[in-house]
Amino acid sequence: MGILNRTINKALQWNNIDVSVDEMVNLIETKLVANCTEKELGKLKKGIKKTWVLAVGRGNYVRHYPSVSSSVYITMNFNPLLHTLSQITLCDTTTKEEFFIPKGKHNLRLLQETILSKL
């Protein structure tokens, strides 16, 4: 899914930026958490806890937190066959940037735990 996302971003002239888990946590704190309302933070906290979904169709295996209408949001992609979390990215629509962490379940779990501890 990462290759498809990066290709789409290139066609739409978005920047694909690879960051470490610590840099992603810092970006989430400064760009997203600082500008969220209390209700959005509740949805973000509930959404970040998810490690699997019962995915049926594209609408169910791509989740956006706190909301796509925000200028900055987290996108969580779930594998439609295994129903497990496969990717977490941070999208900034004002600067047209999407931030990616290195692949791997360890990095995803570390990011989730760190964000939840900060919220």
Phi and psi restraints in degrees (range 20) as a CNS / XPLOR table:
assign (resid 1 and name C) (resid 2 and name N)
       (resid 2 and name CA) (resid 2 and name C) 1.0 -62.7 20.0 2
assign (resid 2 and name N) (resid 2 and name CA)
       (resid 2 and name C) (resid 3 and name N) 1.0 -39.8 20.0 2
assign (resid 2 and name C) (resid 3 and name N)
       (resid 3 and name CA) (resid 3 and name C) 1.0 -66.6 20.0 2
assign (resid 3 and name N) (resid 3 and name CA)
       (resid 3 and name C) (resid 4 and name N) 1.0 -41.3 20.0 2
assign (resid 3 and name C) (resid 4 and name N)
       (resid 4 and name CA) (resid 4 and name C) 1.0 -63.5 20.0 2
assign (resid 4 and name N) (resid 4 and name CA)
       (resid 4 and name C) (resid 5 and name N) 1.0 -44.8 20.0 2
assign (resid 4 and name C) (resid 5 and name N)
       (resid 5 and name CA) (resid 5 and name C) 1.0 -60.7 20.0 2
assign (resid 5 and name N) (resid 5 and name CA)
       (resid 5 and name C) (resid 6 and name N) 1.0 -43.2 20.0 2
assign (resid 5 and name C) (resid 6 and name N)
       (resid 6 and name CA) (resid 6 and name C) 1.0 -66.0 20.0 2
assign (resid 6 and name N) (resid 6 and name CA)
       (resid 6 and name C) (resid 7 and name N) 1.0 -37.8 20.0 2
assign (resid 6 and name C) (resid 7 and name N)
       (resid 7 and name CA) (resid 7 and name C) 1.0 -66.4 20.0 2
assign (resid 7 and name N) (resid 7 and name CA)
       (resid 7 and name C) (resid 8 and name N) 1.0 -43.6 20.0 2
assign (resid 7 and name C) (resid 8 and name N)
       (resid 8 and name CA) (resid 8 and name C) 1.0 -63.2 20.0 2
assign (resid 8 and name N) (resid 8 and name CA)
       (resid 8 and name C) (resid 9 and name N) 1.0 -42.9 20.0 2
assign (resid 8 and name C) (resid 9 and name N)
       (resid 9 and name CA) (resid 9 and name C) 1.0 -60.9 20.0 2
assign (resid 9 and name N) (resid 9 and name CA)
       (resid 9 and name C) (resid 10 and name N) 1.0 -40.2 20.0 2
assign (resid 9 and name C) (resid 10 and name N)
       (resid 10 and name CA) (resid 10 and name C) 1.0 -64.3 20.0 2
assign (resid 10 and name N) (resid 10 and name CA)
       (resid 10 and name C) (resid 11 and name N) 1.0 -41.0 20.0 2
assign (resid 10 and name C) (resid 11 and name N)
       (resid 11 and name CA) (resid 11 and name C) 1.0 -66.2 20.0 2
assign (resid 11 and name N) (resid 11 and name CA)
       (resid 11 and name C) (resid 12 and name N) 1.0 -34.1 20.0 2
assign (resid 11 and name C) (resid 12 and name N)
       (resid 12 and name CA) (resid 12 and name C) 1.0 -88.5 20.0 2
assign (resid 12 and name N) (resid 12 and name CA)
       (resid 12 and name C) (resid 13 and name N) 1.0 3.3 20.0 2
assign (resid 12 and name C) (resid 13 and name N)
       (resid 13 and name CA) (resid 13 and name C) 1.0 63.2 20.0 2
assign (resid 13 and name N) (resid 13 and name CA)
       (resid 13 and name C) (resid 14 and name N) 1.0 44.2 20.0 2
assign (resid 13 and name C) (resid 14 and name N)
       (resid 14 and name CA) (resid 14 and name C) 1.0 -98.7 20.0 2
assign (resid 14 and name N) (resid 14 and name CA)
       (resid 14 and name C) (resid 15 and name N) 1.0 153.7 20.0 2
assign (resid 14 and name C) (resid 15 and name N)
       (resid 15 and name CA) (resid 15 and name C) 1.0 -89.8 20.0 2
assign (resid 15 and name N) (resid 15 and name CA)
       (resid 15 and name C) (resid 16 and name N) 1.0 129.8 20.0 2
assign (resid 15 and name C) (resid 16 and name N)
       (resid 16 and name CA) (resid 16 and name C) 1.0 -97.4 20.0 2
assign (resid 16 and name N) (resid 16 and name CA)
       (resid 16 and name C) (resid 17 and name N) 1.0 117.3 20.0 2
assign (resid 16 and name C) (resid 17 and name N)
       (resid 17 and name CA) (resid 17 and name C) 1.0 -120.7 20.0 2
assign (resid 17 and name N) (resid 17 and name CA)
       (resid 17 and name C) (resid 18 and name N) 1.0 123.6 20.0 2
assign (resid 17 and name C) (resid 18 and name N)
       (resid 18 and name CA) (resid 18 and name C) 1.0 -90.0 20.0 2
assign (resid 18 and name N) (resid 18 and name CA)
       (resid 18 and name C) (resid 19 and name N) 1.0 128.8 20.0 2
assign (resid 18 and name C) (resid 19 and name N)
       (resid 19 and name CA) (resid 19 and name C) 1.0 -132.5 20.0 2
assign (resid 19 and name N) (resid 19 and name CA)
       (resid 19 and name C) (resid 20 and name N) 1.0 161.3 20.0 2
assign (resid 19 and name C) (resid 20 and name N)
       (resid 20 and name CA) (resid 20 and name C) 1.0 -79.4 20.0 2
assign (resid 20 and name N) (resid 20 and name CA)
       (resid 20 and name C) (resid 21 and name N) 1.0 172.0 20.0 2
assign (resid 20 and name C) (resid 21 and name N)
       (resid 21 and name CA) (resid 21 and name C) 1.0 -63.3 20.0 2
assign (resid 21 and name N) (resid 21 and name CA)
       (resid 21 and name C) (resid 22 and name N) 1.0 -42.6 20.0 2
assign (resid 21 and name C) (resid 22 and name N)
       (resid 22 and name CA) (resid 22 and name C) 1.0 -63.9 20.0 2
assign (resid 22 and name N) (resid 22 and name CA)
       (resid 22 and name C) (resid 23 and name N) 1.0 -40.0 20.0 2
assign (resid 22 and name C) (resid 23 and name N)
       (resid 23 and name CA) (resid 23 and name C) 1.0 -65.6 20.0 2
assign (resid 23 and name N) (resid 23 and name CA)
       (resid 23 and name C) (resid 24 and name N) 1.0 -37.9 20.0 2
assign (resid 23 and name C) (resid 24 and name N)
       (resid 24 and name CA) (resid 24 and name C) 1.0 -64.3 20.0 2
assign (resid 24 and name N) (resid 24 and name CA)
       (resid 24 and name C) (resid 25 and name N) 1.0 -42.4 20.0 2
assign (resid 24 and name C) (resid 25 and name N)
       (resid 25 and name CA) (resid 25 and name C) 1.0 -60.9 20.0 2
assign (resid 25 and name N) (resid 25 and name CA)
       (resid 25 and name C) (resid 26 and name N) 1.0 -43.3 20.0 2
assign (resid 25 and name C) (resid 26 and name N)
       (resid 26 and name CA) (resid 26 and name C) 1.0 -62.5 20.0 2
assign (resid 26 and name N) (resid 26 and name CA)
       (resid 26 and name C) (resid 27 and name N) 1.0 -43.1 20.0 2
assign (resid 26 and name C) (resid 27 and name N)
       (resid 27 and name CA) (resid 27 and name C) 1.0 -62.9 20.0 2
assign (resid 27 and name N) (resid 27 and name CA)
       (resid 27 and name C) (resid 28 and name N) 1.0 -42.4 20.0 2
assign (resid 27 and name C) (resid 28 and name N)
       (resid 28 and name CA) (resid 28 and name C) 1.0 -63.2 20.0 2
assign (resid 28 and name N) (resid 28 and name CA)
       (resid 28 and name C) (resid 29 and name N) 1.0 -41.2 20.0 2
assign (resid 28 and name C) (resid 29 and name N)
       (resid 29 and name CA) (resid 29 and name C) 1.0 -64.6 20.0 2
assign (resid 29 and name N) (resid 29 and name CA)
       (resid 29 and name C) (resid 30 and name N) 1.0 -45.3 20.0 2
assign (resid 29 and name C) (resid 30 and name N)
       (resid 30 and name CA) (resid 30 and name C) 1.0 -80.1 20.0 2
assign (resid 30 and name N) (resid 30 and name CA)
       (resid 30 and name C) (resid 31 and name N) 1.0 -40.4 20.0 2
assign (resid 30 and name C) (resid 31 and name N)
       (resid 31 and name CA) (resid 31 and name C) 1.0 -89.1 20.0 2
assign (resid 31 and name N) (resid 31 and name CA)
       (resid 31 and name C) (resid 32 and name N) 1.0 -32.7 20.0 2
assign (resid 31 and name C) (resid 32 and name N)
       (resid 32 and name CA) (resid 32 and name C) 1.0 -107.9 20.0 2
assign (resid 32 and name N) (resid 32 and name CA)
       (resid 32 and name C) (resid 33 and name N) 1.0 -58.5 20.0 2
assign (resid 32 and name C) (resid 33 and name N)
       (resid 33 and name CA) (resid 33 and name C) 1.0 -63.1 20.0 2
assign (resid 33 and name N) (resid 33 and name CA)
       (resid 33 and name C) (resid 34 and name N) 1.0 -38.2 20.0 2
assign (resid 33 and name C) (resid 34 and name N)
       (resid 34 and name CA) (resid 34 and name C) 1.0 -64.1 20.0 2
assign (resid 34 and name N) (resid 34 and name CA)
       (resid 34 and name C) (resid 35 and name N) 1.0 -24.4 20.0 2
assign (resid 34 and name C) (resid 35 and name N)
       (resid 35 and name CA) (resid 35 and name C) 1.0 -107.7 20.0 2
assign (resid 35 and name N) (resid 35 and name CA)
       (resid 35 and name C) (resid 36 and name N) 1.0 3.9 20.0 2
assign (resid 35 and name C) (resid 36 and name N)
       (resid 36 and name CA) (resid 36 and name C) 1.0 -86.9 20.0 2
assign (resid 36 and name N) (resid 36 and name CA)
       (resid 36 and name C) (resid 37 and name N) 1.0 149.4 20.0 2
assign (resid 36 and name C) (resid 37 and name N)
       (resid 37 and name CA) (resid 37 and name C) 1.0 -81.3 20.0 2
assign (resid 37 and name N) (resid 37 and name CA)
       (resid 37 and name C) (resid 38 and name N) 1.0 171.2 20.0 2
assign (resid 37 and name C) (resid 38 and name N)
       (resid 38 and name CA) (resid 38 and name C) 1.0 -61.8 20.0 2
assign (resid 38 and name N) (resid 38 and name CA)
       (resid 38 and name C) (resid 39 and name N) 1.0 -38.9 20.0 2
assign (resid 38 and name C) (resid 39 and name N)
       (resid 39 and name CA) (resid 39 and name C) 1.0 -66.5 20.0 2
assign (resid 39 and name N) (resid 39 and name CA)
       (resid 39 and name C) (resid 40 and name N) 1.0 -42.5 20.0 2
assign (resid 39 and name C) (resid 40 and name N)
       (resid 40 and name CA) (resid 40 and name C) 1.0 -65.7 20.0 2
assign (resid 40 and name N) (resid 40 and name CA)
       (resid 40 and name C) (resid 41 and name N) 1.0 -37.6 20.0 2
assign (resid 40 and name C) (resid 41 and name N)
       (resid 41 and name CA) (resid 41 and name C) 1.0 -63.8 20.0 2
assign (resid 41 and name N) (resid 41 and name CA)
       (resid 41 and name C) (resid 42 and name N) 1.0 -36.6 20.0 2
assign (resid 41 and name C) (resid 42 and name N)
       (resid 42 and name CA) (resid 42 and name C) 1.0 -63.1 20.0 2
assign (resid 42 and name N) (resid 42 and name CA)
       (resid 42 and name C) (resid 43 and name N) 1.0 -44.1 20.0 2
assign (resid 42 and name C) (resid 43 and name N)
       (resid 43 and name CA) (resid 43 and name C) 1.0 -65.2 20.0 2
assign (resid 43 and name N) (resid 43 and name CA)
       (resid 43 and name C) (resid 44 and name N) 1.0 -39.6 20.0 2
assign (resid 43 and name C) (resid 44 and name N)
       (resid 44 and name CA) (resid 44 and name C) 1.0 -63.0 20.0 2
assign (resid 44 and name N) (resid 44 and name CA)
       (resid 44 and name C) (resid 45 and name N) 1.0 -45.8 20.0 2
assign (resid 44 and name C) (resid 45 and name N)
       (resid 45 and name CA) (resid 45 and name C) 1.0 -62.4 20.0 2
assign (resid 45 and name N) (resid 45 and name CA)
       (resid 45 and name C) (resid 46 and name N) 1.0 -42.7 20.0 2
assign (resid 45 and name C) (resid 46 and name N)
       (resid 46 and name CA) (resid 46 and name C) 1.0 -65.2 20.0 2
assign (resid 46 and name N) (resid 46 and name CA)
       (resid 46 and name C) (resid 47 and name N) 1.0 -41.3 20.0 2
assign (resid 46 and name C) (resid 47 and name N)
       (resid 47 and name CA) (resid 47 and name C) 1.0 -70.5 20.0 2
assign (resid 47 and name N) (resid 47 and name CA)
       (resid 47 and name C) (resid 48 and name N) 1.0 -38.4 20.0 2
assign (resid 47 and name C) (resid 48 and name N)
       (resid 48 and name CA) (resid 48 and name C) 1.0 -65.8 20.0 2
assign (resid 48 and name N) (resid 48 and name CA)
       (resid 48 and name C) (resid 49 and name N) 1.0 -26.5 20.0 2
assign (resid 48 and name C) (resid 49 and name N)
       (resid 49 and name CA) (resid 49 and name C) 1.0 -67.7 20.0 2
assign (resid 49 and name N) (resid 49 and name CA)
       (resid 49 and name C) (resid 50 and name N) 1.0 -20.1 20.0 2
assign (resid 49 and name C) (resid 50 and name N)
       (resid 50 and name CA) (resid 50 and name C) 1.0 -69.8 20.0 2
assign (resid 50 and name N) (resid 50 and name CA)
       (resid 50 and name C) (resid 51 and name N) 1.0 132.9 20.0 2
assign (resid 50 and name C) (resid 51 and name N)
       (resid 51 and name CA) (resid 51 and name C) 1.0 -116.8 20.0 2
assign (resid 51 and name N) (resid 51 and name CA)
       (resid 51 and name C) (resid 52 and name N) 1.0 -12.3 20.0 2
assign (resid 51 and name C) (resid 52 and name N)
       (resid 52 and name CA) (resid 52 and name C) 1.0 -154.4 20.0 2
assign (resid 52 and name N) (resid 52 and name CA)
       (resid 52 and name C) (resid 53 and name N) 1.0 156.9 20.0 2
assign (resid 52 and name C) (resid 53 and name N)
       (resid 53 and name CA) (resid 53 and name C) 1.0 -141.2 20.0 2
assign (resid 53 and name N) (resid 53 and name CA)
       (resid 53 and name C) (resid 54 and name N) 1.0 157.0 20.0 2
assign (resid 53 and name C) (resid 54 and name N)
       (resid 54 and name CA) (resid 54 and name C) 1.0 -86.7 20.0 2
assign (resid 54 and name N) (resid 54 and name CA)
       (resid 54 and name C) (resid 55 and name N) 1.0 89.7 20.0 2
assign (resid 54 and name C) (resid 55 and name N)
       (resid 55 and name CA) (resid 55 and name C) 1.0 -85.1 20.0 2
assign (resid 55 and name N) (resid 55 and name CA)
       (resid 55 and name C) (resid 56 and name N) 1.0 123.5 20.0 2
assign (resid 55 and name C) (resid 56 and name N)
       (resid 56 and name CA) (resid 56 and name C) 1.0 -134.5 20.0 2
assign (resid 56 and name N) (resid 56 and name CA)
       (resid 56 and name C) (resid 57 and name N) 1.0 105.8 20.0 2
assign (resid 56 and name C) (resid 57 and name N)
       (resid 57 and name CA) (resid 57 and name C) 1.0 85.0 20.0 2
assign (resid 57 and name N) (resid 57 and name CA)
       (resid 57 and name C) (resid 58 and name N) 1.0 159.7 20.0 2
assign (resid 57 and name C) (resid 58 and name N)
       (resid 58 and name CA) (resid 58 and name C) 1.0 -60.8 20.0 2
assign (resid 58 and name N) (resid 58 and name CA)
       (resid 58 and name C) (resid 59 and name N) 1.0 -36.7 20.0 2
assign (resid 58 and name C) (resid 59 and name N)
       (resid 59 and name CA) (resid 59 and name C) 1.0 -60.8 20.0 2
assign (resid 59 and name N) (resid 59 and name CA)
       (resid 59 and name C) (resid 60 and name N) 1.0 -22.7 20.0 2
assign (resid 59 and name C) (resid 60 and name N)
       (resid 60 and name CA) (resid 60 and name C) 1.0 -97.6 20.0 2
assign (resid 60 and name N) (resid 60 and name CA)
       (resid 60 and name C) (resid 61 and name N) 1.0 -18.9 20.0 2
assign (resid 60 and name C) (resid 61 and name N)
       (resid 61 and name CA) (resid 61 and name C) 1.0 -103.8 20.0 2
assign (resid 61 and name N) (resid 61 and name CA)
       (resid 61 and name C) (resid 62 and name N) 1.0 2.3 20.0 2
assign (resid 61 and name C) (resid 62 and name N)
       (resid 62 and name CA) (resid 62 and name C) 1.0 -118.5 20.0 2
assign (resid 62 and name N) (resid 62 and name CA)
       (resid 62 and name C) (resid 63 and name N) 1.0 119.6 20.0 2
assign (resid 62 and name C) (resid 63 and name N)
       (resid 63 and name CA) (resid 63 and name C) 1.0 -119.0 20.0 2
assign (resid 63 and name N) (resid 63 and name CA)
       (resid 63 and name C) (resid 64 and name N) 1.0 142.4 20.0 2
assign (resid 63 and name C) (resid 64 and name N)
       (resid 64 and name CA) (resid 64 and name C) 1.0 -119.2 20.0 2
assign (resid 64 and name N) (resid 64 and name CA)
       (resid 64 and name C) (resid 65 and name N) 1.0 129.9 20.0 2
assign (resid 64 and name C) (resid 65 and name N)
       (resid 65 and name CA) (resid 65 and name C) 1.0 -132.0 20.0 2
assign (resid 65 and name N) (resid 65 and name CA)
       (resid 65 and name C) (resid 66 and name N) 1.0 136.9 20.0 2
assign (resid 65 and name C) (resid 66 and name N)
       (resid 66 and name CA) (resid 66 and name C) 1.0 -76.6 20.0 2
assign (resid 66 and name N) (resid 66 and name CA)
       (resid 66 and name C) (resid 67 and name N) 1.0 -28.8 20.0 2
assign (resid 66 and name C) (resid 67 and name N)
       (resid 67 and name CA) (resid 67 and name C) 1.0 -167.0 20.0 2
assign (resid 67 and name N) (resid 67 and name CA)
       (resid 67 and name C) (resid 68 and name N) 1.0 149.7 20.0 2
assign (resid 67 and name C) (resid 68 and name N)
       (resid 68 and name CA) (resid 68 and name C) 1.0 -70.7 20.0 2
assign (resid 68 and name N) (resid 68 and name CA)
       (resid 68 and name C) (resid 69 and name N) 1.0 -24.6 20.0 2
assign (resid 68 and name C) (resid 69 and name N)
       (resid 69 and name CA) (resid 69 and name C) 1.0 -72.0 20.0 2
assign (resid 69 and name N) (resid 69 and name CA)
       (resid 69 and name C) (resid 70 and name N) 1.0 -15.6 20.0 2
assign (resid 69 and name C) (resid 70 and name N)
       (resid 70 and name CA) (resid 70 and name C) 1.0 -73.4 20.0 2
assign (resid 70 and name N) (resid 70 and name CA)
       (resid 70 and name C) (resid 71 and name N) 1.0 157.4 20.0 2
assign (resid 70 and name C) (resid 71 and name N)
       (resid 71 and name CA) (resid 71 and name C) 1.0 -77.2 20.0 2
assign (resid 71 and name N) (resid 71 and name CA)
       (resid 71 and name C) (resid 72 and name N) 1.0 -22.8 20.0 2
assign (resid 71 and name C) (resid 72 and name N)
       (resid 72 and name CA) (resid 72 and name C) 1.0 -128.9 20.0 2
assign (resid 72 and name N) (resid 72 and name CA)
       (resid 72 and name C) (resid 73 and name N) 1.0 129.9 20.0 2
assign (resid 72 and name C) (resid 73 and name N)
       (resid 73 and name CA) (resid 73 and name C) 1.0 -152.2 20.0 2
assign (resid 73 and name N) (resid 73 and name CA)
       (resid 73 and name C) (resid 74 and name N) 1.0 159.7 20.0 2
assign (resid 73 and name C) (resid 74 and name N)
       (resid 74 and name CA) (resid 74 and name C) 1.0 -96.9 20.0 2
assign (resid 74 and name N) (resid 74 and name CA)
       (resid 74 and name C) (resid 75 and name N) 1.0 134.6 20.0 2
assign (resid 74 and name C) (resid 75 and name N)
       (resid 75 and name CA) (resid 75 and name C) 1.0 -110.7 20.0 2
assign (resid 75 and name N) (resid 75 and name CA)
       (resid 75 and name C) (resid 76 and name N) 1.0 127.0 20.0 2
assign (resid 75 and name C) (resid 76 and name N)
       (resid 76 and name CA) (resid 76 and name C) 1.0 -115.0 20.0 2
assign (resid 76 and name N) (resid 76 and name CA)
       (resid 76 and name C) (resid 77 and name N) 1.0 122.3 20.0 2
assign (resid 76 and name C) (resid 77 and name N)
       (resid 77 and name CA) (resid 77 and name C) 1.0 -104.5 20.0 2
assign (resid 77 and name N) (resid 77 and name CA)
       (resid 77 and name C) (resid 78 and name N) 1.0 132.1 20.0 2
assign (resid 77 and name C) (resid 78 and name N)
       (resid 78 and name CA) (resid 78 and name C) 1.0 -112.8 20.0 2
assign (resid 78 and name N) (resid 78 and name CA)
       (resid 78 and name C) (resid 79 and name N) 1.0 143.2 20.0 2
assign (resid 78 and name C) (resid 79 and name N)
       (resid 79 and name CA) (resid 79 and name C) 1.0 -69.9 20.0 2
assign (resid 79 and name N) (resid 79 and name CA)
       (resid 79 and name C) (resid 80 and name N) 1.0 121.1 20.0 2
assign (resid 79 and name C) (resid 80 and name N)
       (resid 80 and name CA) (resid 80 and name C) 1.0 -69.6 20.0 2
assign (resid 80 and name N) (resid 80 and name CA)
       (resid 80 and name C) (resid 81 and name N) 1.0 -19.6 20.0 2
assign (resid 80 and name C) (resid 81 and name N)
       (resid 81 and name CA) (resid 81 and name C) 1.0 -89.2 20.0 2
assign (resid 81 and name N) (resid 81 and name CA)
       (resid 81 and name C) (resid 82 and name N) 1.0 -41.9 20.0 2
assign (resid 81 and name C) (resid 82 and name N)
       (resid 82 and name CA) (resid 82 and name C) 1.0 -96.2 20.0 2
assign (resid 82 and name N) (resid 82 and name CA)
       (resid 82 and name C) (resid 83 and name N) 1.0 -13.6 20.0 2
assign (resid 82 and name C) (resid 83 and name N)
       (resid 83 and name CA) (resid 83 and name C) 1.0 64.6 20.0 2
assign (resid 83 and name N) (resid 83 and name CA)
       (resid 83 and name C) (resid 84 and name N) 1.0 20.7 20.0 2
assign (resid 83 and name C) (resid 84 and name N)
       (resid 84 and name CA) (resid 84 and name C) 1.0 -108.1 20.0 2
assign (resid 84 and name N) (resid 84 and name CA)
       (resid 84 and name C) (resid 85 and name N) 1.0 160.7 20.0 2
assign (resid 84 and name C) (resid 85 and name N)
       (resid 85 and name CA) (resid 85 and name C) 1.0 -66.9 20.0 2
assign (resid 85 and name N) (resid 85 and name CA)
       (resid 85 and name C) (resid 86 and name N) 1.0 130.4 20.0 2
assign (resid 85 and name C) (resid 86 and name N)
       (resid 86 and name CA) (resid 86 and name C) 1.0 -117.8 20.0 2
assign (resid 86 and name N) (resid 86 and name CA)
       (resid 86 and name C) (resid 87 and name N) 1.0 -21.9 20.0 2
assign (resid 86 and name C) (resid 87 and name N)
       (resid 87 and name CA) (resid 87 and name C) 1.0 -162.4 20.0 2
assign (resid 87 and name N) (resid 87 and name CA)
       (resid 87 and name C) (resid 88 and name N) 1.0 142.0 20.0 2
assign (resid 87 and name C) (resid 88 and name N)
       (resid 88 and name CA) (resid 88 and name C) 1.0 -126.6 20.0 2
assign (resid 88 and name N) (resid 88 and name CA)
       (resid 88 and name C) (resid 89 and name N) 1.0 127.2 20.0 2
assign (resid 88 and name C) (resid 89 and name N)
       (resid 89 and name CA) (resid 89 and name C) 1.0 -130.1 20.0 2
assign (resid 89 and name N) (resid 89 and name CA)
       (resid 89 and name C) (resid 90 and name N) 1.0 159.4 20.0 2
assign (resid 89 and name C) (resid 90 and name N)
       (resid 90 and name CA) (resid 90 and name C) 1.0 -113.7 20.0 2
assign (resid 90 and name N) (resid 90 and name CA)
       (resid 90 and name C) (resid 91 and name N) 1.0 125.2 20.0 2
assign (resid 90 and name C) (resid 91 and name N)
       (resid 91 and name CA) (resid 91 and name C) 1.0 -111.5 20.0 2
assign (resid 91 and name N) (resid 91 and name CA)
       (resid 91 and name C) (resid 92 and name N) 1.0 132.0 20.0 2
assign (resid 91 and name C) (resid 92 and name N)
       (resid 92 and name CA) (resid 92 and name C) 1.0 -119.6 20.0 2
assign (resid 92 and name N) (resid 92 and name CA)
       (resid 92 and name C) (resid 93 and name N) 1.0 107.2 20.0 2
assign (resid 92 and name C) (resid 93 and name N)
       (resid 93 and name CA) (resid 93 and name C) 1.0 -77.9 20.0 2
assign (resid 93 and name N) (resid 93 and name CA)
       (resid 93 and name C) (resid 94 and name N) 1.0 -20.4 20.0 2
assign (resid 93 and name C) (resid 94 and name N)
       (resid 94 and name CA) (resid 94 and name C) 1.0 -74.1 20.0 2
assign (resid 94 and name N) (resid 94 and name CA)
       (resid 94 and name C) (resid 95 and name N) 1.0 -38.8 20.0 2
assign (resid 94 and name C) (resid 95 and name N)
       (resid 95 and name CA) (resid 95 and name C) 1.0 -100.2 20.0 2
assign (resid 95 and name N) (resid 95 and name CA)
       (resid 95 and name C) (resid 96 and name N) 1.0 -0.9 20.0 2
assign (resid 95 and name C) (resid 96 and name N)
       (resid 96 and name CA) (resid 96 and name C) 1.0 55.6 20.0 2
assign (resid 96 and name N) (resid 96 and name CA)
       (resid 96 and name C) (resid 97 and name N) 1.0 56.7 20.0 2
assign (resid 96 and name C) (resid 97 and name N)
       (resid 97 and name CA) (resid 97 and name C) 1.0 -128.8 20.0 2
assign (resid 97 and name N) (resid 97 and name CA)
       (resid 97 and name C) (resid 98 and name N) 1.0 141.9 20.0 2
assign (resid 97 and name C) (resid 98 and name N)
       (resid 98 and name CA) (resid 98 and name C) 1.0 -126.9 20.0 2
assign (resid 98 and name N) (resid 98 and name CA)
       (resid 98 and name C) (resid 99 and name N) 1.0 125.7 20.0 2
assign (resid 98 and name C) (resid 99 and name N)
       (resid 99 and name CA) (resid 99 and name C) 1.0 -100.9 20.0 2
assign (resid 99 and name N) (resid 99 and name CA)
       (resid 99 and name C) (resid 100 and name N) 1.0 131.0 20.0 2
assign (resid 99 and name C) (resid 100 and name N)
       (resid 100 and name CA) (resid 100 and name C) 1.0 -118.4 20.0 2
assign (resid 100 and name N) (resid 100 and name CA)
       (resid 100 and name C) (resid 101 and name N) 1.0 142.4 20.0 2
assign (resid 100 and name C) (resid 101 and name N)
       (resid 101 and name CA) (resid 101 and name C) 1.0 -99.5 20.0 2
assign (resid 101 and name N) (resid 101 and name CA)
       (resid 101 and name C) (resid 102 and name N) 1.0 161.2 20.0 2
assign (resid 101 and name C) (resid 102 and name N)
       (resid 102 and name CA) (resid 102 and name C) 1.0 -60.3 20.0 2
assign (resid 102 and name N) (resid 102 and name CA)
       (resid 102 and name C) (resid 103 and name N) 1.0 147.0 20.0 2
assign (resid 102 and name C) (resid 103 and name N)
       (resid 103 and name CA) (resid 103 and name C) 1.0 -65.1 20.0 2
assign (resid 103 and name N) (resid 103 and name CA)
       (resid 103 and name C) (resid 104 and name N) 1.0 154.8 20.0 2
assign (resid 103 and name C) (resid 104 and name N)
       (resid 104 and name CA) (resid 104 and name C) 1.0 131.7 20.0 2
assign (resid 104 and name N) (resid 104 and name CA)
       (resid 104 and name C) (resid 105 and name N) 1.0 140.1 20.0 2
assign (resid 104 and name C) (resid 105 and name N)
       (resid 105 and name CA) (resid 105 and name C) 1.0 -64.0 20.0 2
assign (resid 105 and name N) (resid 105 and name CA)
       (resid 105 and name C) (resid 106 and name N) 1.0 -32.8 20.0 2
assign (resid 105 and name C) (resid 106 and name N)
       (resid 106 and name CA) (resid 106 and name C) 1.0 -62.5 20.0 2
assign (resid 106 and name N) (resid 106 and name CA)
       (resid 106 and name C) (resid 107 and name N) 1.0 -44.8 20.0 2
assign (resid 106 and name C) (resid 107 and name N)
       (resid 107 and name CA) (resid 107 and name C) 1.0 -64.6 20.0 2
assign (resid 107 and name N) (resid 107 and name CA)
       (resid 107 and name C) (resid 108 and name N) 1.0 -39.9 20.0 2
assign (resid 107 and name C) (resid 108 and name N)
       (resid 108 and name CA) (resid 108 and name C) 1.0 -63.4 20.0 2
assign (resid 108 and name N) (resid 108 and name CA)
       (resid 108 and name C) (resid 109 and name N) 1.0 -45.9 20.0 2
assign (resid 108 and name C) (resid 109 and name N)
       (resid 109 and name CA) (resid 109 and name C) 1.0 -66.1 20.0 2
assign (resid 109 and name N) (resid 109 and name CA)
       (resid 109 and name C) (resid 110 and name N) 1.0 -41.1 20.0 2
assign (resid 109 and name C) (resid 110 and name N)
       (resid 110 and name CA) (resid 110 and name C) 1.0 -62.7 20.0 2
assign (resid 110 and name N) (resid 110 and name CA)
       (resid 110 and name C) (resid 111 and name N) 1.0 -42.5 20.0 2
assign (resid 110 and name C) (resid 111 and name N)
       (resid 111 and name CA) (resid 111 and name C) 1.0 -63.0 20.0 2
assign (resid 111 and name N) (resid 111 and name CA)
       (resid 111 and name C) (resid 112 and name N) 1.0 -45.7 20.0 2
assign (resid 111 and name C) (resid 112 and name N)
       (resid 112 and name CA) (resid 112 and name C) 1.0 -60.3 20.0 2
assign (resid 112 and name N) (resid 112 and name CA)
       (resid 112 and name C) (resid 113 and name N) 1.0 -47.5 20.0 2
assign (resid 112 and name C) (resid 113 and name N)
       (resid 113 and name CA) (resid 113 and name C) 1.0 -64.4 20.0 2
assign (resid 113 and name N) (resid 113 and name CA)
       (resid 113 and name C) (resid 114 and name N) 1.0 -39.4 20.0 2
assign (resid 113 and name C) (resid 114 and name N)
       (resid 114 and name CA) (resid 114 and name C) 1.0 -68.4 20.0 2
assign (resid 114 and name N) (resid 114 and name CA)
       (resid 114 and name C) (resid 115 and name N) 1.0 -42.7 20.0 2
assign (resid 114 and name C) (resid 115 and name N)
       (resid 115 and name CA) (resid 115 and name C) 1.0 -64.3 20.0 2
assign (resid 115 and name N) (resid 115 and name CA)
       (resid 115 and name C) (resid 116 and name N) 1.0 -44.3 20.0 2
assign (resid 115 and name C) (resid 116 and name N)
       (resid 116 and name CA) (resid 116 and name C) 1.0 -63.3 20.0 2
assign (resid 116 and name N) (resid 116 and name CA)
       (resid 116 and name C) (resid 117 and name N) 1.0 -34.6 20.0 2
assign (resid 116 and name C) (resid 117 and name N)
       (resid 117 and name CA) (resid 117 and name C) 1.0 -69.7 20.0 2
assign (resid 117 and name N) (resid 117 and name CA)
       (resid 117 and name C) (resid 118 and name N) 1.0 -28.7 20.0 2
assign (resid 117 and name C) (resid 118 and name N)
       (resid 118 and name CA) (resid 118 and name C) 1.0 -80.0 20.0 2
assign (resid 118 and name N) (resid 118 and name CA)
       (resid 118 and name C) (resid 119 and name N) 1.0 -27.7 20.0 2
